[in-house]
Amino acid sequence: MDPIEVTERLGRWSSGRGPLYVLLAGRLRQLIDDGELAAGAVLPPDRVFAKQLAVGRNTVIAAYELLESEGRIVRRRGSGTRVAGGVVEPTSDTTSAPMFLNLLEPQADVISLACAAPEAPPKEVTQAYAEMVPVLAGMTAEIGYHPAGYPPLRAAIAERYTRLGAPTGAERILVTNGGQQALSLLARALVRPGDRVLVETPTYPGALEAFHEEAAVLTTLPIGFAGFEATLRTHRPVLAYATPTFQNPTGAVLSGLQRRRIAEVAAAHDVPLIADEITADLGFPGVEVPPPLAADADEVISIGSLSKNIWGGLRVGWIRASEPVIARLTRLRAVHDLGGNLPAQLAATTLIPCIDTTAPRRATRLRTGHDLLRAKLTAALPEWEVPPVEGGQTLWVRLPYGDGTSFAQTAVRHGIAILAGSGLDPSGGSDHHIRLHFRHPDTVLEAAVERLAAAWRAYHPPARRVVTPPPLAV
């Protein structure tokens, strides 16, 4: 696109508060989100654009880098800068999200409250593997490749959905290597660069990363999806993603009315609705857990996993969807992974019923960790807002001043890793929040609070914090 034409479309962009590159990125973002700069459109080279705008070249470079990090534009050596979409490839094949970096680059002597999962495998896991060995030893004519998953495991998962109120056949289940692979497969199958994806905010950072890898443009709604139908009409997303039960990170649970309404609206507009129900089995003692969202709308795409209710190291997850969607996902999965770990799936087949039988023990432990962490935080940091939850595994904490990103940097220097709210909220509305999980043993949680308190005493917010303008959201 001609630099002069782009400049004319920019209009007044330099008025306002903040660095010039932030203001320029904000205006370009609006033009992209409104469709005035179409998917695949070529943007001016930074040197030419800077001259046309009468600004320094570094201003344009910084603005482009900001938009590239959001997945709105793609920069390729030899082919210039383009608006994401059309024939443009995804922006990146790696991640810089803090949640993943805490796993990829673990630090000694740092307590991590960033990645929540069971602290150790329960006895049921070792028992399941012991029971699996004779079955494995007795197998004949079995090469071990099952792209859709080990058939008895698919049947066990389907039976559980049926028992919970969502009648399901095994042909509607795809077994994956954990819930994250399930998200990645769905994003790869349903999203193209520049497509809109509707998410609640804040939300699970792993989902944001999966959508970002496909160069999606994220549109946000508050938890509960208020304004859902109007947003579908206005922005026409290719899919919507929600965590209806014990939402990550807030612990919120959608009411029965909200669940039915969201499902009905998505179906009416022919927008696939992904219900991430990996945390749905994490209710506290005595808390009534709603049935799967698929019980209200059969066409909902459900994601489940054993990572939070049994053990993360097992790496067994699944997708429940219509037969055509499962067939498509299976073909896609086969290209990248001919089949999951068969011994793990053999063990998982006997572990599916354990989700319910271990629930009382799991619920008690979650409640204990929740109550302990809240009590210790209230005593040591009374100025923090720490709302209680009735299930899940995380607390959504609001800081009285400063921002979560800069405090997380201070915290890690004091031996405690946390997630800043900005990484869970593409709307930009959670900068003052942090996410903490309560799945560690009591002694570790107590030590974690001591380190958080020390970090807070040493924390000095930056004198001038640059706030990235949020993506267009409704």
C-alpha positions in Angstrom: 0.0 0.0 0.0 1.3 3.5 -0.8 2.7 5.3 2.2 0.7 8.4 1.4 -2.5 6.4 1.3 -1.7 4.8 4.7 -0.9 8.3 6.1 -4.2 9.7 4.9 -6.1 6.8 6.6 -4.1 7.4 9.8 -5.6 10.8 10.2 -4.8 12.4 13.6 -2.8 9.8 15.4 -0.2 11.7 17.3 -2.5 13.6 19.7 -2.8 12.0 23.1 -0.7 10.8 25.9 2.1 8.3 25.7 5.2 7.7 23.5 4.7 8.3 19.8 5.3 4.6 18.8 2.5 3.6 21.2 0.1 6.2 19.6 1.1 5.1 16.1 0.6 1.5 16.9 -2.8 2.3 18.5 -4.1 4.0 15.4 -2.8 1.3 13.0 -4.4 -1.3 15.3 -7.7 0.5 15.0 -7.5 0.6 11.2 -6.6 -3.1 11.1 -9.4 -4.1 13.5 -11.9 -2.0 11.6 -11.0 -3.6 8.3 -9.7 -0.4 6.7 -6.3 -2.1 6.4 -7.3 -5.4 5.0 -5.7 -8.8 5.7 -2.6 -9.2 3.6 -2.2 -5.5 2.9 1.4 -4.4 2.5 2.5 -1.7 4.9 5.2 0.9 4.0 8.8 0.1 4.8 9.8 1.7 8.1 12.3 4.1 6.6 9.8 5.4 4.0 6.9 5.5 6.5 9.0 7.4 9.0 9.9 10.0 6.3 6.2 10.4 5.3 5.1 10.8 8.9 8.0 13.1 9.8 9.1 10.9 12.8 12.2 9.0 13.6 12.6 5.6 12.0 12.8 4.0 15.5 9.2 5.2 16.2 7.9 3.2 13.2 10.1 0.2 14.0 8.8 0.1 17.6 5.2 0.5 16.5 5.6 -2.4 14.0 7.3 -4.6 16.6 4.4 -4.0 19.0 1.8 -4.9 16.4 3.8 -7.9 15.4 3.9 -9.2 19.0 0.1 -9.0 19.0 -0.2 -11.0 15.8 -1.8 -8.1 13.8 1.1 -7.8 11.3 3.7 -10.1 9.9 7.2 -9.0 9.0 9.3 -11.1 6.7 12.8 -10.4 5.3 12.4 -9.9 1.6 8.6 -9.6 1.6 8.1 -6.6 3.8 5.4 -5.9 6.4 1.9 -7.0 5.9 -1.4 -7.0 7.8 -1.9 -10.5 9.2 -4.3 -12.6 7.1 -4.6 -13.7 3.5 -1.5 -15.7 2.6 0.5 -14.4 5.5 2.1 -17.1 7.7 1.8 -17.1 11.5 4.0 -14.6 13.2 6.1 -17.0 15.3 6.8 -20.6 16.1 8.1 -20.0 19.6 6.6 -18.5 22.8 7.7 -15.9 25.3 4.7 -16.2 27.6 5.9 -16.2 31.3 3.8 -19.3 32.1 5.7 -21.4 29.5 9.1 -19.8 30.3 8.7 -20.9 33.9 8.6 -24.5 32.6 11.2 -24.1 29.9 13.7 -22.2 32.1 13.1 -23.3 35.7 15.2 -21.5 38.2 16.7 -23.1 41.3 15.5 -21.9 44.7 12.5 -20.1 43.1 9.0 -21.1 44.3 6.7 -21.1 41.4 3.1 -19.9 41.9 2.9 -19.5 38.1 2.1 -23.0 36.8 -0.7 -24.7 38.7 -0.9 -28.5 38.7 -0.9 -31.4 41.3 2.3 -31.4 43.2 2.9 -35.2 42.8 1.3 -38.2 41.2 -1.4 -39.8 43.5 -1.2 -43.5 44.4 -3.9 -44.2 41.8 -1.4 -43.3 39.0 1.2 -45.9 40.1 -1.6 -48.4 40.6 -2.9 -47.8 37.1 0.5 -48.3 35.6 0.9 -51.6 37.6 -2.4 -52.8 36.2 -1.5 -51.7 32.7 1.7 -53.8 32.5 0.0 -57.2 32.1 -2.4 -55.8 29.5 0.6 -54.3 27.6 2.5 -57.6 27.8 -0.5 -59.5 26.4 -0.9 -57.4 23.4 -0.5 -59.0 20.0 -0.9 -57.5 16.5 -0.8 -54.1 18.1 1.6 -51.6 16.5 0.6 -48.9 19.0 -0.5 -46.1 16.6 -3.9 -44.7 17.4 -4.2 -41.1 16.0 -7.6 -40.7 17.6 -6.7 -42.4 20.8 -6.8 -45.9 22.3 -10.3 -47.1 21.6 -11.1 -48.3 25.2 -10.0 -44.9 26.6 -12.2 -43.1 24.0 -15.1 -45.2 25.2 -14.4 -44.5 28.9 -14.3 -40.7 28.3 -17.5 -40.9 26.2 -19.2 -42.9 28.9 -18.3 -40.3 31.5 -19.8 -37.5 29.4 -22.9 -39.5 29.0 -23.1 -40.1 32.7 -22.7 -36.3 33.3 -25.7 -35.5 31.1 -24.1 -35.1 27.6 -24.8 -38.4 25.6 -21.6 -39.2 23.7 -20.2 -42.0 21.6 -16.6 -42.9 21.4 -16.4 -41.7 17.8 -16.9 -38.2 19.1 -13.7 -38.3 21.3 -10.1 -37.5 20.2 -7.5 -38.3 22.8 -4.6 -35.7 22.9 -1.3 -35.3 24.7 -2.8 -33.1 27.3 -5.2 -30.1 27.2 -2.6 -27.8 25.6 -2.3 -30.0 22.6 -6.1 -30.0 22.4 -6.1 -26.2 22.2 -3.3 -26.1 19.7 -5.1 -28.6 17.4 -8.3 -26.7 17.5 -6.6 -23.4 16.9 -4.7 -24.9 13.9 -7.8 -26.4 12.5 -10.2 -23.5 12.9 -8.1 -20.3 12.8 -6.3 -18.6 9.9 -4.0 -15.6 10.2 -6.1 -12.5 10.8 -9.2 -14.3 11.9 -11.0 -13.1 15.0 -11.3 -15.2 18.1 -13.6 -14.2 20.9 -12.3 -14.8 24.4 -13.4 -13.9 27.9 -11.0 -11.7 29.8 -9.0 -12.4 31.8 -8.4 -16.0 30.6 -6.0 -18.9 30.5 -2.7 -17.8 29.0 -2.1 -21.1 27.2 -5.2 -20.5 25.1 -4.0 -17.0 24.2 -0.7 -18.5 23.1 -2.4 -21.1 21.0 -4.5 -18.5 19.2 -1.5 -16.1 18.9 0.5 -18.9 17.2 -2.1 -18.8 14.4 -1.9 -15.0 14.2 -5.5 -14.6 15.4 -7.0 -11.2 16.3 -8.5 -11.4 19.7 -11.7 -9.8 20.7 -12.7 -9.8 24.3 -15.8 -9.9 26.5 -16.0 -9.9 30.3 -16.5 -13.2 32.1 -20.1 -14.2 31.6 -20.0 -13.0 27.9 -22.2 -10.0 28.4 -22.9 -8.6 24.9 -22.1 -11.9 23.3 -24.7 -11.7 20.5 -24.0 -8.1 19.6 -20.3 -8.9 19.4 -20.9 -11.9 17.1 -22.9 -9.7 14.8 -20.3 -6.9 14.7 -17.0 -8.7 14.7 -18.0 -12.1 13.2 -15.4 -14.2 15.0 -14.5 -17.7 13.7 -14.8 -19.2 17.2 -15.4 -18.4 20.8 -13.5 -19.7 23.8 -14.7 -19.9 27.4 -14.0 -21.7 30.7 -17.5 -22.1 32.2 -16.6 -23.8 35.5 -13.9 -22.5 38.0 -12.6 -20.2 35.4 -8.8 -19.7 35.1 -7.7 -17.4 36.7 -10.8 -16.0 38.6 -12.5 -19.2 39.7 -15.8 -17.9 38.4 -18.7 -20.3 37.5 -21.3 -19.4 34.9 -24.8 -19.8 36.0 -27.2 -22.3 34.3 -28.9 -19.4 32.5 -25.6 -17.9 31.3 -24.4 -21.3 30.0 -27.6 -22.0 28.1 -27.7 -18.5 26.6 -24.0 -18.6 25.4 -24.5 -22.0 23.8 -27.8 -20.9 22.1 -26.3 -17.7 20.7 -23.2 -19.4 19.4 -25.3 -22.1 17.7 -27.6 -19.5 16.2 -24.7 -17.6 14.7 -22.9 -20.8 13.6 -19.8 -19.9 15.7 -17.9 -22.9 17.2 -17.9 -22.6 21.0 -14.9 -24.2 22.8 -15.7 -25.0 26.4 -12.4 -25.6 28.3 -13.5 -27.8 31.2 -10.1 -28.9 32.4 -10.8 -27.2 35.8 -14.4 -28.4 36.1 -13.5 -31.2 38.5 -11.8 -28.9 41.0 -14.7 -27.9 43.2 -14.3 -27.5 47.0 -16.1 -29.8 49.4 -19.9 -29.3 49.2 -19.8 -27.2 46.1 -22.3 -28.3 43.4 -20.6 -28.5 40.1 -22.7 -27.9 36.9 -22.8 -30.5 34.2 -20.6 -30.1 31.1 -21.7 -27.3 28.8 -22.4 -29.9 26.1 -25.3 -31.1 28.3 -27.0 -27.8 27.3 -25.8 -27.8 23.7 -24.5 -30.9 22.0 -22.6 -29.0 19.3 -20.3 -27.4 21.9 -16.6 -28.4 21.5 -15.4 -29.6 24.9 -11.8 -29.9 26.2 -10.9 -32.1 29.1 -7.7 -33.4 30.7 -6.2 -35.5 33.5 -3.6 -32.9 34.2 -5.4 -31.0 37.0 -7.6 -33.6 38.5 -5.0 -36.5 38.4 -1.5 -35.5 37.5 0.1 -33.2 34.9 2.9 -35.6 34.0 0.4 -38.1 32.6 -0.2 -35.9 29.5 -3.6 -37.3 28.6 -6.3 -34.9 27.4 -9.2 -35.0 25.0 -11.6 -33.2 22.7 -15.3 -33.9 22.5 -16.9 -32.6 19.3 -19.1 -33.7 16.4 -17.8 -36.6 14.3 -16.8 -34.4 11.3 -14.7 -32.1 13.6 -13.1 -35.1 15.3 -12.3 -36.7 11.9 -10.7 -33.4 10.7 -8.7 -33.0 13.9 -7.5 -36.6 13.8 -6.1 -36.2 10.3 -4.4 -33.0 11.4 -3.0 -34.6 14.5 -1.7 -37.7 12.5 0.5 -35.4 10.4 2.3 -34.1 13.5 1.9 -37.1 15.9 0.9 -40.6 14.7 -0.6 -41.4 18.1 -0.1 -40.7 21.8 1.8 -42.7 24.4 -0.1 -46.0 24.4 1.1 -47.1 27.9 -0.1 -43.8 29.3 -3.4 -44.2 27.6 -3.8 -47.7 28.9 -3.2 -46.4 32.4 -5.6 -43.5 31.8 -8.4 -45.9 30.8 -8.5 -47.1 34.4 -8.0 -43.6 35.8 -11.1 -42.0 34.2 -13.4 -43.4 37.0 -10.8 -42.2 39.5 -11.7 -38.6 38.7 -14.8 -39.0 40.8 -13.5 -41.4 43.4 -10.6 -39.2 44.3 -12.8 -36.0 44.3 -13.3 -35.8 48.1 -9.6 -36.0 48.8 -8.8 -33.6 46.1 -11.5 -31.1 47.1 -10.3 -31.1 50.7 -6.7 -30.4 49.7 -7.7 -27.6 47.4 -9.8 -26.0 50.1 -7.0 -26.2 52.6 -4.5 -24.6 50.2 -6.9 -21.9 49.3 -7.8 -21.0 52.8 -4.2 -21.1 54.0 -2.9 -18.9 51.2 -5.7 -16.4 51.6 -5.2 -16.2 55.4 -1.4 -15.8 55.1 -1.8 -13.1 52.4 -4.4 -11.2 54.4 -2.1 -11.2 57.4 1.1 -10.3 55.6 -0.3 -8.0 52.9 -3.7 -6.7 54.1 -3.7 -4.0 51.4 -4.0 -6.7 48.6 -7.5 -7.7 47.4 -7.7 -11.5 47.5 -11.3 -12.6 46.7 -12.2 -16.1 47.7 -13.3 -18.8 45.2 -15.2 -22.0 45.6 -13.1 -24.2 43.3 -10.3 -24.2 40.8 -6.6 -23.7 41.7 -5.8 -20.0 41.5 -6.4 -16.7 43.2 -6.9 -13.5 41.2 -5.2 -10.8 43.3 -5.5 -7.1 42.8 -2.5 -4.9 43.8 -3.3 -1.6 45.4 -0.8 0.2 43.2 1.9 -0.4 40.6 1.4 -3.1 38.0 1.7 -6.9 37.9 4.4 -7.0 35.3 6.9 -4.9 37.2 6.0 -6.5 40.5 6.6 -10.0 39.0 10.1 -8.9 38.1 10.7 -7.8 41.7 9.1 -11.0 43.0 11.4 -13.3 41.0 14.4 -11.5 42.5 13.0 -12.5 45.9 12.7 -16.2 44.8 9.0 -16.3 43.9 7.6 -16.7 40.4 4.0 -15.3 39.7 2.0 -14.5 36.6 1.2 -10.9 35.9 -2.4 -10.1 34.9 -1.3 -8.4 31.6 -0.4 -11.8 30.2 -3.9 -13.2 30.8 -5.9 -10.2 29.5 -5.6 -9.0 25.9 -8.0 -6.2 26.6 -5.4 -4.5 28.8 -7.7 -4.4 31.8 -5.8 -6.5 34.3 -2.5 -4.7 34.6 -3.0 -4.4 38.4 -3.6 -8.1 38.9 -1.5 -11.1 39.5 -2.4 -14.8 39.5 -1.3 -17.1 42.3 -2.0 -20.9 42.6 -2.6 -22.7 45.9 -1.6 -26.3 45.0 1.7 -26.4 46.9 2.1 -28.1 50.3 1.4 -25.9 53.3 5.0 -25.2 54.1 5.7 -24.1 50.6 2.7 -21.8 50.5 3.8 -20.2 53.8 7.3 -19.7 52.4 5.9 -18.2 49.3 3.9 -15.6 51.2 7.0 -14.6 53.1 8.8 -14.0 49.9 5.9 -12.1 48.4 5.8 -9.9 51.4 9.5 -9.2 51.2 9.2 -8.5 47.5 6.3 -6.1 48.1 8.3 -4.2 50.7 11.1 -3.8 48.2 8.8 -3.0 45.3 9.0 0.4 43.7 6.7 0.9 40.7 8.4 2.4 37.6 8.1 6.2 37.6 6.6 6.0 34.1 5.0 2.8 33.0 4.2 2.5 29.3 0.8 1.0 28.8 0.2 -0.9 25.6 -3.1 0.2 24.0 -5.4 -2.8 24.2 -6.7 -4.6 21.1 -10.1 -3.5 19.9 -12.6 -5.1 22.3 -16.2 -4.9 23.1 
